[in-house]
Amino acid sequence: MKNSTIFIITALSGFLAVTSCEDFLTHDNTTNANQETFFDSDKAVAAATAPLYNYVWHSFNEKFYYGMGDGRANNITARWSPYIYPYTNFTETALSEGLEEAWGSLYSVVAQSNYAINNIRQYSGPQVSEAAKIQAYAEARFMRGLAYWYIGSLWGKAIIYENTAEQVNNSVVPAHRGVDVIEFAIRDLEYAAVNLSRTASNQGRVTCYSAYGILSRVYLSMAGLTTEGAYNGTNIATDFNRGTRNPYYLDLARQAALKVIEEGPYALLGNYGDLFAVSTTNNNSESIFQLQWLQGSTDAIGWGANNPMPAFFSWSTMVGETNWGNATYASYDLVRSYDKRDRIRRHYTIATVGAEYPDLNVKNGGYTYNETESGYEEKCNIKKYVIGKIDDNGQSYQQSSGLNTYMMRLAEVYLNLAEAVLGNAASTSDATALTYVNLIRERAGMPALGSITYEDLRYERRIELALEGQYWYDLVRRAYYKQQEVVNYLNNQDRNAGYEWDETEESQYAKTGDGTGVAVATAANLVLPISDVDRGRNPLLNNDPVAYEFGEKEVTVSDLFN
């Protein structure tokens, strides 16, 4: 990890000011406009994009990554956490905790990506190579594109802009349509795919294959948002229950996934548990893109480069330096969803009664869940990202675990490929899709499939990527063309249901009571409200979104795949 983060430590070189998200458009540019040359070397340009790997994502990572990706999707039950339960219960309002913070964090990524692009373009001296500038532009556009995919998926609209300084001076502007936001993200990511290097310029940096991987995800979104052919501003899907997706983008998703799989340097880790083990999590062979957090106490490395997420999952003073996760559980719906044979993935994802974890409480011989400590409810706390205390691993300080955050790993690309191949069919026996899905299942100790249905993929995506901030976006993507099916599914998940250990049940847990406080989900709950704070600053956010005017595409399909 130390080697992987050297480039980040020196990154805040003056021009890329990472400010508070109090106003998502207030990100002061500290470049001296009278200075003819600000970047005087390729190294200086590379340092300028380094904060895009951590600082700007910090608020998103701390709570919203899992609060929305898993809490909203009902992988998590946290009845007392205001950054989770309103979203699980479908009772959030424009005043709910976390909305302003999440919107602001994602726009911090956009704003600082814009600053990187525009300032490097304007203030680079003759010593800076064109290759270094293009690499930096591509990194920034990768980050901006991914941030816009999140914004478009969550809110269904966004303010698209490419010059932060100009936008700060004119911040009261209308939002753009969700489909345009996804198209903008695609164009950024396509630029990144054809311009990023094939190998990482430094450990943890994104490559062209990182961009192709994210494209395989975003093309699947676009397949549901559009009708036939490439997006042209008018072929926007309006029937959200039509049951089919645009084959054009399904094929692009297939090609992008194959690009990663066949040409990229990635390989599945042999053991599922190694994905979240201290020695093998950061920048491993399966990682396509991780947020790069520093190791050390927050006093030493500063707030913003640390990963505090495990503090919100750790349930005891024996398993974490900070332990705010005692009442944050895997939902009953997730617990009961595990196939009884799927014990490997369950063990490393959620803690079940009697499960042994030698990586926790090491000096006392390990930790057995609900036995080493008594008096806990016989539910399931979250194990992923919980790696113990500093005595256990030498790196877990308070609110600074030293673990990177997965934003995409190879297993997801395998599943994206299979989803693209399945397309609009009820099932597929395509040999390539089966090969890669079965590699994931083999690692999990699960039997091979002979054909693949949507339900097979839904199960694999949910279980393989549980607590990695993904499941809500899978459901949103499905709702672009099977909306009522998704709404019905959301209303049949036994949200907030009580449960306890019962070995007579197939899942080893029995439901003990219905959940309370949960509203009936409707199509309106598939997007989030924009916070009152941000709507107060920009009243035009209350209006219907408008079309974004695109220029000519910079990258063609031929550029991407030939």
C-alpha positions in Angstrom: 0.0 0.0 0.0 2.8 2.4 0.8 4.1 2.2 -2.8 0.7 2.5 -4.2 0.0 5.9 -2.6 3.3 7.8 -2.9 1.8 9.7 -5.8 -1.2 10.8 -3.8 0.8 12.1 -0.8 2.3 14.9 -2.9 -0.8 15.6 -4.9 -2.2 18.8 -3.4 0.2 20.9 -5.4 -1.7 24.2 -5.1 -4.0 24.4 -8.1 -6.5 21.5 -7.3 -8.2 23.0 -4.2 -10.5 20.4 -2.6 -13.0 22.4 -0.6 -16.0 21.8 1.5 -19.1 20.5 -0.2 -21.1 23.2 1.4 -21.9 24.4 -2.1 -21.2 21.8 -4.8 -20.2 24.6 -7.2 -17.9 26.4 -4.8 -14.5 25.0 -5.5 -12.0 27.8 -5.6 -9.3 27.8 -8.2 -6.0 28.7 -6.6 -4.0 28.9 -9.8 -2.3 32.3 -10.3 -3.8 33.4 -13.6 -0.9 35.7 -14.2 1.5 32.9 -14.0 2.5 31.8 -17.6 3.6 28.3 -16.5 2.2 26.4 -13.6 3.0 22.8 -14.6 6.7 22.5 -15.5 7.1 18.8 -15.8 5.2 15.6 -16.6 5.5 14.7 -12.9 3.7 17.9 -11.9 0.8 17.1 -14.3 0.5 13.6 -12.9 0.4 15.0 -9.3 -2.5 17.3 -10.3 -4.9 14.4 -10.9 -3.9 12.4 -7.8 -6.6 13.9 -5.5 -9.2 12.6 -7.9 -8.5 9.1 -6.5 -9.5 10.0 -2.9 -10.2 13.4 -1.5 -13.0 14.3 -3.8 -14.8 11.0 -3.3 -14.4 11.0 0.5 -18.0 12.1 1.5 -19.5 9.7 -1.0 -17.4 6.9 0.3 -17.9 7.5 4.0 -21.7 6.7 4.0 -23.5 7.1 0.7 -21.5 4.4 -1.1 -23.3 1.7 0.9 -26.2 3.7 2.3 -27.6 4.0 -1.1 -26.0 1.2 -3.0 -27.0 -1.4 -0.3 -29.3 0.4 2.2 -31.8 1.6 -0.5 -31.6 -1.8 -2.1 -32.3 -3.6 1.2 -29.1 -5.3 1.7 -28.7 -3.4 5.0 -31.0 -2.8 7.9 -29.9 0.1 10.1 -33.0 1.4 12.0 -31.1 4.1 13.9 -28.8 5.4 11.2 -30.3 8.5 9.5 -28.0 8.1 6.5 -29.5 4.7 5.8 -33.0 4.1 7.2 -34.9 6.9 5.3 -33.6 5.4 2.1 -34.4 1.8 3.1 -37.9 2.9 4.2 -38.6 5.1 1.1 -39.3 7.9 3.5 -36.6 10.3 2.5 -37.4 13.9 1.9 -35.5 16.8 0.4 -34.3 17.5 4.0 -32.9 14.0 4.7 -29.4 13.6 6.0 -26.8 12.6 3.3 -28.6 14.0 0.2 -26.7 17.3 0.2 -23.5 15.6 1.1 -23.7 13.0 -1.6 -24.7 15.5 -4.3 -21.9 17.7 -3.2 -19.3 15.0 -3.1 -20.1 13.8 -6.6 -20.1 17.4 -7.9 -16.7 17.8 -6.2 -15.4 15.1 -8.5 -16.9 16.9 -11.5 -15.6 20.3 -10.4 -12.1 19.2 -9.7 -11.9 17.1 -12.8 -12.8 20.2 -14.8 -10.2 22.2 -13.0 -7.6 19.5 -13.8 -8.5 19.5 -17.5 -8.7 23.3 -18.0 -5.7 24.3 -15.8 -3.4 21.7 -17.3 -4.5 22.9 -20.8 -3.9 26.5 -19.9 -0.9 26.5 -17.6 1.4 23.8 -18.8 4.9 24.8 -19.8 6.9 23.6 -22.8 8.6 21.0 -20.6 5.3 19.1 -20.3 4.9 16.4 -23.0 1.7 16.1 -25.0 1.4 12.5 -23.9 1.4 13.5 -20.2 -1.3 16.1 -20.8 -3.5 13.7 -22.7 -3.1 11.1 -20.0 -4.2 13.6 -17.3 -7.2 14.8 -19.4 -8.2 11.1 -19.8 -7.9 10.4 -16.1 -10.0 13.5 -15.2 -12.6 12.6 -17.8 -12.8 9.0 -16.4 -13.5 10.4 -13.0 -16.0 13.0 -14.3 -17.8 10.4 -16.4 -18.1 8.0 -13.5 -19.4 10.7 -11.2 -22.0 11.8 -13.8 -23.2 8.1 -14.1 -23.8 8.1 -10.4 -25.6 11.4 -10.4 -27.8 10.5 -13.4 -28.6 7.1 -11.9 -29.5 8.5 -8.5 -31.3 11.7 -9.4 -32.4 11.2 -13.0 -31.0 14.6 -14.0 -27.9 16.7 -13.4 -26.3 20.0 -14.3 -23.7 19.2 -17.0 -20.8 21.6 -17.2 -17.2 21.5 -18.3 -15.8 24.7 -16.9 -16.1 25.0 -13.1 -14.9 28.6 -12.9 -17.5 29.8 -15.3 -20.2 27.7 -13.6 -19.4 29.2 -10.2 -20.1 32.7 -11.6 -23.4 31.5 -13.2 -24.6 28.7 -10.9 -28.4 29.2 -11.3 -29.0 27.0 -14.3 -31.5 24.3 -15.2 -30.6 20.6 -14.9 -30.2 18.4 -17.9 -32.2 15.2 -18.8 -31.0 12.0 -17.3 -30.4 10.3 -20.6 -28.2 13.3 -21.6 -26.3 12.9 -18.3 -25.6 9.2 -19.2 -24.6 10.2 -22.7 -22.2 12.8 -21.3 -20.7 10.1 -19.0 -20.3 7.7 -22.0 -18.5 10.4 -24.0 -16.1 11.1 -21.1 -15.4 7.4 -20.6 -15.0 6.7 -24.3 -12.4 9.5 -24.5 -10.7 7.8 -21.5 -10.8 4.4 -23.1 -8.9 5.5 -26.2 -6.5 7.8 -24.5 -5.5 6.2 -21.2 -2.4 4.1 -21.1 -2.7 0.3 -21.3 -0.7 -0.1 -18.1 -1.0 2.0 -15.0 1.4 4.9 -14.8 1.6 4.3 -11.1 0.1 1.5 -9.0 -3.6 2.3 -8.5 -4.0 4.6 -11.4 -6.7 3.9 -14.0 -5.9 2.5 -17.4 -7.8 2.2 -20.7 -9.2 -1.1 -19.4 -10.6 0.6 -16.3 -12.5 2.9 -18.7 -13.7 -0.1 -20.8 -14.8 -1.8 -17.6 -17.0 1.2 -16.5 -18.3 1.5 -20.0 -19.6 -2.0 -19.9 -21.7 -0.9 -16.9 -22.8 2.5 -18.3 -23.7 1.0 -21.8 -26.1 -1.3 -19.9 -27.8 1.8 -18.4 -28.1 3.4 -21.8 -29.6 0.3 -23.3 -32.5 0.8 -21.0 -32.9 4.5 -21.5 -33.0 4.5 -25.3 -34.8 2.8 -28.2 -33.1 1.5 -31.3 -29.7 2.7 -32.4 -27.1 5.1 -31.1 -28.5 8.0 -29.0 -29.4 11.0 -31.2 -31.3 13.2 -28.7 -34.7 11.9 -29.8 -34.7 8.1 -29.4 -35.4 8.3 -25.7 -37.4 5.5 -24.2 -40.8 6.6 -22.8 -42.4 3.3 -22.0 -40.7 2.0 -18.9 -42.5 -1.3 -19.0 -41.8 -2.2 -22.6 -39.7 -5.2 -21.5 -36.8 -4.8 -23.9 -33.5 -2.8 -24.2 -31.7 -1.2 -27.1 -29.6 -3.9 -28.8 -27.1 -1.3 -30.0 -25.9 -0.6 -26.4 -26.2 -4.2 -25.3 -23.7 -5.0 -28.0 -21.4 -2.2 -27.0 -21.5 -3.4 -23.4 -20.6 -6.9 -24.6 -17.6 -5.5 -26.6 -16.4 -3.3 -23.8 -16.5 -6.2 -21.3 -14.6 -8.5 -23.7 -12.0 -5.8 -24.2 -11.3 -5.9 -20.5 -11.5 -9.7 -20.2 -9.4 -10.6 -23.2 -6.8 -7.8 -23.3 -6.6 -6.5 -19.7 -4.1 -7.7 -17.1 -6.8 -8.9 -14.6 -7.5 -12.2 -13.0 -10.0 -13.4 -10.3 -8.4 -13.9 -7.0 -8.3 -17.6 -6.1 -10.1 -17.1 -2.8 -13.2 -14.9 -2.3 -12.0 -14.0 1.2 -8.8 -12.5 -0.1 -10.8 -9.7 -1.8 -11.2 -8.2 1.7 -8.1 -9.4 3.5 -5.6 -6.8 4.6 -2.7 -8.1 2.7 -4.6 -8.7 -0.6 -7.3 -6.1 -1.0 -5.4 -3.1 -2.3 -4.7 -3.0 -6.0 -5.0 -6.7 -6.5 -5.3 -8.6 -9.7 -9.1 -8.4 -9.7 -9.3 -4.7 -9.1 -10.2 -2.6 -12.1 -10.7 0.7 -10.1 -10.3 1.4 -6.4 -10.4 4.6 -4.5 -6.9 5.0 -3.1 -6.9 5.7 0.6 -3.8 6.4 2.6 -2.6 4.4 5.6 -2.0 6.0 8.9 -3.9 8.0 11.6 -6.0 11.0 10.4 -3.6 13.2 12.4 -0.7 12.0 10.2 -2.4 11.8 6.8 -5.2 14.4 7.1 -8.9 14.0 6.9 -10.1 13.3 3.4 -7.4 10.8 2.4 -8.6 8.3 5.0 -11.2 5.5 4.6 -13.6 5.7 7.6 -16.1 3.3 6.1 -15.3 0.3 8.4 -16.1 2.4 11.4 -19.7 2.3 10.4 -19.7 -1.5 10.1 -17.5 -2.6 13.0 -19.8 -3.9 15.7 -17.5 -4.2 18.7 -14.4 -2.9 20.4 -12.8 -6.3 19.6 -13.2 -5.9 15.8 -12.5 -2.3 15.1 -10.8 0.8 16.5 -14.0 2.7 16.0 -17.2 0.7 16.3 -20.4 2.4 15.2 -21.9 -0.7 13.5 -23.5 -2.6 16.3 -27.0 -1.9 15.0 -26.1 -2.0 11.3 -27.1 -5.5 10.1 -27.5 -7.4 6.9 -31.2 -7.3 6.1 -33.3 -10.3 6.6 -34.0 -10.3 2.8 -30.3 -10.6 2.1 -29.7 -13.3 4.7 -32.5 -15.5 3.4 -31.4 -14.9 -0.2 -28.2 -16.9 0.1 -28.4 -20.3 -1.5 -27.6 -22.8 1.3 -24.6 -23.9 -0.7 -23.2 -20.4 -1.0 -21.4 -20.4 2.4 -18.1 -19.1 1.2 -19.4 -15.7 0.0 -21.8 -15.5 3.0 -19.0 -16.1 5.5 -16.8 -13.3 4.1 -19.7 -10.8 3.6 -21.9 -11.1 6.7 -21.1 -12.5 10.1 -23.3 -15.4 11.2 -23.6 -17.2 14.5 -20.6 -19.4 15.1 -18.6 -18.0 12.2 -14.9 -17.9 13.0 -12.7 -15.0 12.0 -9.0 -15.6 12.8 -8.1 -12.1 11.4 -10.1 -10.4 14.2 -9.0 -10.3 17.9 -5.8 -12.0 16.8 -3.9 -11.7 20.1 -6.6 -13.7 21.8 -6.8 -16.4 19.2 -9.4 -15.0 16.9 -13.1 -14.1 17.1 -16.2 -16.3 16.9 -19.3 -14.3 16.1 -21.8 -14.3 18.9 -19.7 -16.6 21.0 -16.5 -14.6 21.8 -18.8 -11.9 23.0 -22.3 -12.6 24.4 -25.3 -10.4 24.7 -25.6 -9.5 21.0 -28.8 -10.0 19.0 -28.6 -13.2 17.0 -28.6 -11.3 13.7 -25.9 -10.8 11.1 -23.5 -7.8 11.2 -21.5 -6.9 8.2 -18.1 -8.5 7.8 -16.9 -7.0 4.5 -14.5 -4.1 5.1 -14.2 -5.1 8.8 -10.6 -6.1 9.2 -9.9 -5.6 13.0 -7.8 -3.3 15.1 -4.3 -2.0 14.6 -3.0 -4.8 16.9 -4.5 -7.3 14.4 -3.2 -5.8 11.2 -0.9 -2.9 11.9 -2.9 -0.4 9.8 -6.4 0.1 11.2 -6.4 3.4 13.0 -9.5 5.1 14.2 -11.6 6.0 11.1 -8.7 5.2 8.9 -8.6 1.5 7.8 -6.0 1.8 5.1 -8.2 -0.3 2.8 -9.0 0.9 -0.7 -12.7 0.9 -1.8 -13.7 -1.2 -4.8 -15.5 0.8 -7.4 -15.2 -2.0 -10.0 -13.6 -5.4 -10.0 -13.3 -8.1 -12.7 -16.2 -10.2 -11.4 -18.6 -7.4 -12.2 -17.3 -7.2 -15.8 -17.9 -10.9 -16.1 -21.5 -10.3 -15.0 -21.9 -7.3 -17.3 -20.8 -9.4 -20.2 -23.3 -12.1 -19.4 -26.1 -9.5 -19.0 -25.3 -8.0 -22.3 -25.2 -11.4 -24.0 -28.6 -12.4 -22.4 -29.9 -9.1 -23.8 -33.7 -9.4 -24.4 -33.9 -13.1 -24.3 -35.4 -15.2 -21.5 -32.2 -17.3 -21.2 -28.9 -17.9 -22.9 -26.5 -20.9 -23.2 -23.8 -18.8 -24.8 -20.6 -20.5 -24.1 -18.6 -17.3 -23.4 -21.1 -15.9 -21.0 -21.4 -19.3 -19.2 -17.6 -19.6 -18.9 -17.2 -16.3 -17.0 -20.3 -16.6 -14.8 -19.2 -20.1 -13.8 -15.7 -18.9 -12.9 -17.4 -16.7 -10.3 -19.5 -19.5 -9.1 -16.7 -22.0 -9.0 -14.7 -19.7 -6.7 -17.7 -19.5 -4.5 -18.0 -23.3 -4.3 -21.3 -23.2 -6.3 -22.2 -25.7 -9.0 -21.9 -24.6 -12.7 -24.9 -23.3 -14.6 -25.9 -24.8 -17.9 -27.9 -21.7 -19.0 -28.4 -18.2 -17.6 -31.6 -16.3 -16.9 -32.1 -12.8 -15.5 -32.8 -14.3 -12.1 -29.5 -16.1 -12.2 -27.7 -12.9 -12.9 -29.7 -10.9 -10.3 -28.7 -13.5 -7.7 -25.0 -13.5 -8.7 -24.8 -9.7 -8.8 -26.4 -9.3 -5.5 -24.5 -12.0 -3.6 -21.1 -11.5 -5.3 -21.1 -7.7 -4.9 -23.1 -7.4 -1.7 -22.0 -4.5 0.5 -20.0 -3.1 -2.4 -22.4 -0.3 -3.2 -23.9 -1.8 -6.4 -27.3 -3.5 -5.9 -29.4 -0.4 -6.1 -28.0 0.6 -9.4 -28.7 -2.9 -10.8 -32.4 -2.4 -9.8 -32.5 1.1 -11.3 -31.1 -0.2 -14.5 -33.8 -2.9 -14.7 -36.5 -0.3 -14.0 -35.6 1.6 -17.1 -37.5 -1.1 -19.1 -39.3 -3.2 -16.4 -40.3 -0.6 -14.0 -43.4 -2.2 -12.4 -41.5 -5.5 -11.9 -38.9 -3.6 -9.9 -41.4 -1.6 -7.9 -43.2 -4.9 -7.0 -39.9 -6.4 -6.1 -39.1 -3.5 -3.8 -42.4 -3.9 -2.0 -41.8 -7.6 -1.3 -38.4 -7.5 0.4 -39.6 -7.6 4.0 -37.8 -4.4 4.7 -36.8 -3.9 8.4 -38.1 -7.4 9.2 -36.9 -8.9 12.5 -35.0 -12.2 12.4 -32.9 -14.4 14.6 -30.8 -17.6 14.5 -32.8 -20.7 13.8 -30.9 -23.8 12.5 -34.1 -25.4 11.3 -34.4 -22.8 8.5 -32.5 -23.2 5.2 -30.9 -19.8 5.7 -30.3 -20.6 9.4 -32.3 -17.6 10.3 -36.0 -17.2 10.9 -38.2 -14.1 10.5 -39.5 -12.9 13.9 -41.6 -9.9 12.9 -42.7 -7.6 10.1 -40.8 -4.4 9.5 -42.2 -1.1 10.5 -41.9 2.4 9.2 -41.6 1.4 5.6 -43.6 3.3 2.9 -45.0 1.7 -0.2 -42.5 2.1 -3.0 -43.7 3.7 -6.2 -42.0 4.6 -9.4 -41.2 8.0 -7.9 -38.9 6.3 -5.4 -36.6 5.2 -8.2 -34.9 8.6 -8.1 -33.9 10.7 -5.2 -35.0 14.3 -4.3 -32.5 17.0 -4.6 -31.8 18.5 -1.2 -33.6 21.6 -0.1 -30.2 23.3 0.4 -29.2 22.9 -3.2 -32.6 23.7 -4.5 -32.6 26.9 -2.4 -29.3 27.9 -4.0 -30.5 27.0 -7.5 -34.3 27.3 -7.8 -34.2 26.0 -11.4 -33.5 22.6 -10.1 -37.2 22.5 -9.2 -38.1 22.7 -12.9 -38.2 20.0 -15.6 -34.8 19.1 -16.9 -33.7 20.4 -20.4 -31.9 18.9 -23.3 -28.1 19.2 -23.4 -26.6 20.3 -26.6 -23.9 17.9 -27.7 -21.2 18.6 -30.3 -19.8 16.0 -32.6 -18.5 12.8 -30.9 -14.8 12.7 -30.4 -14.6 8.9 -30.3 -16.2 6.5 -32.8 -17.1 2.8 -32.3 -14.3 2.0 -34.7 -11.8 3.9 -32.5 -13.0 1.9 -29.5 -13.1 -1.6 -30.9 -10.9 -1.8 -34.0 
